[in-house]
């Protein structure tokens, strides 16, 4: 066994979740062995409490007088839990069907980073390393990816068929540059592309959410092998269904059967080092959706947004807690005053339907009840466009209708001077708008 598998746990073996008669259970392309094990069963309450009793005296941190464990040295007795959480002291905690909730936000973030790192060969995030190739050599699978011995006693790593070359990476980054999102839908992905146009770095959690569900299924098409594109597209589709606002029980049960099949497809493509805990947790997301409901009630986006608001309240970096507390108290005081001041325009009682600065003497056509956004812009119109604008205003303004009727019926108005003055002022207000 290679050094990678000795010191790092690889969560492969998702064939256990497939049906007993599935043909992939008898395939040797995954790890060189047949799979006869069934789906692992969830621990009962008694078994969980028994495991927690073994680690009830373990506290966080390194105890005094205990040296650091050497590399390769293992405990005499394997433990399922590292320590007992303080939440188990609550009287109702052990009876909860969902005591710990998996965070969809960070699972999507880690899976997206892992896919981009191994496909784009990003430095520091690429899990296709020398140890990963040694794992394949020890398992006796995928001989075309084994390390090659050169004549000068050196070893070379053959190119992987699931990784892009330089031209394909440039084409994928060019595709990311050409994408335009609605305002507030996602950040500008152009800022996450390196100067040479071959790397994607610095993606936020929301960017990975959009990348995994929307962009990768489209951007990888034609640049990678068909098997890779289809597996990534199916995985993004399943995450999109899990993140929908309304969930159906039959859809969740279908996802529970299809997600292990997709992970098995990825096992046939990527090395075992690709499959860490975050990739494996995708199997348990449908079960938690049945107990919790829509993912909007369980992921970390609202908490991250609130933390960003509190972080923005920090004015004195030497005393961040004091700045947050002071800003919170000020916000609560202003909110309290705003709710009980009826004669003062606040954010709770102001009428946003009216245009700011509008007075009773303005023309009715300009009181459209829409609040304009953005800064003012100065535009110079041509003569034809200006004539169309004047025609539209004169035919849709209630104040001008009596005088237009006089002209239409070729009648003489009683006050010609007043008629001429109103028409002139109307043109003047059009020019000012």
N, C-alpha and C positions, 0 to 999 in steps of 0.2 A: 504494500500500500504506500502511496506517495506521501510526501510531507504535507501536501495540501489537505488530503482527507484525514490525516492523523490529527492535525491541529485545528481543523475547521469542519464544522458539521454542515454537510450538504443535504438539503431536504429533497432528495430524489426518491423515486419509488411511488409516483402517483398512480401507477397501475393498480394499486390496492383498492382504489376507489371505483375501478371499472367493474362491470358485471363479471360474474364467474366464467361465463362462456365467451368472453371477448377474445379475439384472436391476438391482440397485442400482449396478453398475459403469457403467451407461449413464444413471443419474439425474443431474439437474442441481441437485437440492435440497441436496446436501452442500456443495460448494464452487463450483458453477457450471461444472464441467468433468466430462468423462468420465474414467474411471479405466481405463488400459490396462496399468499396471505390474503385475508379479507380486510375489509375496511375497519380501522381501529375504532373501538367503542369508547364512548365517553365514560369517565370515571363516575361511579356513584358517590353519594354524599359520604357514606362510611369510608370508602376508599380514599376520598380526598382528605377527610379529617385525619385518617391514619398517616397519610403522607405529610400532612402539615405538622403532626406531632413530632416528627423527626427533626424538624427545623425550627421549632418554636423558640429555642434559646439563641438562635443566630441573630445577631444585630447587624445593621449596615456598617460597612467599613471593615478595616483590618483590626482584629483584636490585638491587644498589647502582648508582646512576648512571642508572637507567631511570625516566623520568617516567611518570605515570599516563596510561593511554590515554584519549583523548578519546571523547566519546559519538559513536557512529556510525563510529568508526575501526576497521577490521578488519585482521586479519593478511593478508599477501599470499598465504599458502598455507594453506588450511584443514587442520586436524589432527583426526584422529579421537580421539586420546588427548591429554590435557593434559600428562601426565608419565608416566614409567615407575615403577611401584611397585617397592619393594625386594623384594617376594615373588618377582619374576621371577628373582632371583638364585639361588633354590633350584633344584637340578638336576631335580627332578620336577615343578616347577610348570607348565611349558609342556606337559606331557603329560596334565594333568588335564582331564577332560571338563567339570568344573564348578569352575573355579578361583575364581569369585566367586558367592556365594549371595545371592539376593534375599530380603529380609526381609519376610515376609508381615505381620508385626505393623504396621510403619510404612506399608506399602502400604494396608492396610485403614484405618489411622488417617487418612491423607491423603485417600483417596477419600471416606470418610464425612464429613470436615470440608468437602470441596469440595461434596458434595451438600447438606448442611445449610446451608452458606453461601449457595448460589445459590437454593435453594428457599425458605428462611426469610428471605432478604435480610439476612443478618447483617453488621453493619458491620465492615469490615476483612477479612472472609473471603468476601465476595461478589465473584465474578469477572465478574458482569454489569455492567461499568463503561461509561463513555463510550467508551473505546478499543475495548471489545468490540463496541459498536454500530457504531463506525466500521469495524471489520473486516467486519461484515456488509454495510455500505454499499459498501465497496471491492470485495467479492467479488460483489456484485449478487444476493444471496439474502435471503430473509425480509424483504421490503419492509415488512411490518407492524411490524417492530422497529427500523426506521431512525429516526434523530433527526429531529424535526419542528421546522421553522422557524416561530417565532411572529411576530406582527405587530410587536412591540417589539424586533426584532432579537435575540431570545433563542432558545435551543434547549431543547426539552423532551424527556425520555426517555419514550416510551410504555411502558405497563405490559406486562410479559412474561407470557405465558400459562403459563409454567412456574414462576412465583413465586407464593407464597401471599399473600393479603391479611391484614389484621390479625385478622379473625374466624377465619380458617382457622389462622393461627399460634397463636392462643389455644386453639383446639380441639385442635391437635396437642400443645401443651404440657400441656393438661389430660389428654390420654391418657397422656403420660409420667408425670404425677403419680399416675395410678391403677394403674400397673404395680407388682407385687410379685414379687420374685425370691426364690429359696431362699437360705439363708445361704451367703455366699461365692461365689455365682454372678456377681454384678455389684454395683457400688456403688449408692448411693441416687441415682437420677437427679433427684430433687426438688431436690437441692443444686445441680444444673447448670442450673436454670431461673431466669431473671431475676425480679426483684421484680414487674415488670408482667405476667409470664406470657406473653411473646411471643418470648423468645430462649432459645437453648440454648447454653451456653458452659461451658468448663472440662472437657470430656470427656477422660477418660483413654484409654489405648490399649485396655484391656479393655472400657471402655464403648463405644468405637467398634466393637470386634469384635462385641459383642452387638447394638449398634444396627444395623449394616449387615446382619447375617445374620438377625436375629430381629424387630427392632422396626420398622424402616422398611417392610418389606413389608406389615406389618399397619397401622401408624399412618398411612401415606399414602393408604390406600384410602378413597375417598370425598372426599378433600380436594384432590387434584390430578387432572390429566387422566389418562385411562386409559392412554395411551401411556407417560407418565412412571412411573406405578405399576408397570406390567408390566415395563418395562426395569429399574427399580431392584430389583424383586422377583426377576427372573431373575438379575441380577448377584449379589444376596445369596445366592441358591440355589447358584450356581457356587462362590462362596467357601466356602460351607458344605460342599460336596462336596470341595473341595480341602483343607479342614481336618479331614476325617474321619480316624479312626485307621487305617483300612485303605483302601488304594487299589487299584483294579483298572486294568489297562492299557487295557482297552476304554473304561472311564469317562473316563480321562485323555485318550484320543484324541478322545472325543466332546466333552470340554470345550475341547480345542484348536480345534475347529471352531466351537463355539458362542460362545465369549467374544468373538472379533472381530465376530460378528453383533450381539451386545449392545452393543458399543462403537459400532458403526455406527448403532444405534437412538438412542444418546445423542447422536451427532453430528447427527442430524436434529432434536434437541430443543434442546440447549444451544449457546451460541456457541463459536467455536474457542478462546477464552481459557480455557475450562474444562479443556481437555485438555492437561495438563502431563505431565512424565515419569512421575509416579506412576500416573496413570490408564493410561498406555500400557504400563507394566510388567505389567499384568494379563494381557497376551497371552502373556508368556514364562513365567508361573507353571506351566502344564501341562508344558512342556518340562523345567523344573527338577524337577518332581515325578517325572518318569520317571527322572531320573538320581539324585536324592537319596533319594526315598522319601517317607513321610509328613512333613508339615510340622512335626510336633513335634520333629524332629531338626534343624531349620534355622532356626526363628524365635527371636526375642530375649526371649521371656517368661522363660525360666530365668535368663538373664543379668541382666535387669532386676530379677528377684527377688533375685538374689545381690547386686547393687549396692545394693538397698534395705537388705539385711541389713548390709552393710558401712557404709552411711551411718548406720544406727542405732547402730553401735558408736562413733561419733565423740562424745567427751565434751569434748574441748578443740578448739574451732574454730581456734585458732591453730596447732595441730599435728595435723591430721586423719590424716596417715599414721602417726604414732606411736600414736594412739588405736586405729586399725584393727589395727596390728601387735600391740599389747598385748592387745586383745580376742581376736585370732585365736590367739595363743600360749596364753592362759588357757583358751580353749575346747578346744584340742588337749590340754592337760595334764589337764583335767577328764575328757575323753573317754578318755584313756589310763588314768587311775586308775579310772574307772568300769568299764572292761572287765576289770580284774584284781582287783577287790575283791568277793569272793563273799559275804562276811558283811555287806555294807553295801547297803542298798536304793538303787539308782540307777535312772536312766531306761532302762538296758539290761536289768536283771534284775528289776525290780519287776513284780508281778503285777497288771495293771490290771483283771483279771476280778473281783477281790474288792473289795468296797466298803470305802472307807477308814473306819477307826474301828470296823469290825465285830470282835466278839470271839467266843470259842467258846460263850459262854452265851446268845447271841441266838437268837431263834426261827428256824427254818429258812425260814419264809415270807419273812422279810426278807433272807435271804442269796440274792438272786436273781442275783447275778453281773453286775449292770449298774452301770456307773459313771455317777452322775448328774452332769449339767452345769448350770451356772448357780447363781445365789444361792438361798438358802432363802426360801420364801414362806409366810406364815401365812394359812391358809384356815379359815374358820368354817363347819362343816357343819350342815345342818339335821338334825332328829331322824330323818327317813326315810333320808337319806343315811348318817348314822352307823350306823343299824341294818343297812343293807346292807353297810357296811364290816365291821362286827363279824361278820355272818353269813358273809361271804366268808373272813375270817381263820379263824374257828372251823371251817369246813368244808374248809380247805386246809392247816391247820397239823398236822404230824405229831405234835407234842407233846400236842395236845388230843384226838387221836383215841381213846385208851383211855377217857377220861372221857365223851366223847360216846357211846361204845358202851354205857357203863353206863346213861346216860339213855335211850338208844334201846330197849334191852331191858328197861328198868324194873327193873334189878337194883341192889342196894345195894353200893356200893363198900366195900372193906375199910377204907379210911381216908377217911372223909367230910371230915375237916378238911383233909387234903392236897388232895383234889379241889377243895374250895371255894377254897383258897389259890391253886392253879394257875389256876383260872378267873378269879379276881380279878386276878392278875398279868398274865394274857393281855389282859384289858380295859385294864389300866393301860398295857401296852406299846403297844397300839393307839392309845390317846390320845396317848402320847408321840410316836409316828411321825407 
